[in-house]
Amino acid sequence: MVTQTKTIYVLPPAWLLEPCARPELTGSLNRDLWAAYQARGAAIDECNADKARLRQWRAERCELTEAGC
């Protein structure tokens, strides 16, 4: 009997690894600054949601391994 070790790499989905958009400030009025502030907040929320999905993905994979994570 011969035992052979095989490494299998499991990677997160590519869409979770894409860079987050960084909204730019356009205009010079206070309302433009407010709009940019809101857009950046939304971008951060979206990035945090991606990271939450990565944590979920990792937890699911950890459950499947014998050693855990």
ABEGO torsion letter per residue (X at the ends): XBBBBBBBBBBBBAAAABBBBBBBBBEABAAAAAAAAAAAAAAAAAAAAAAAAAAAAAAAAAAABAAEX
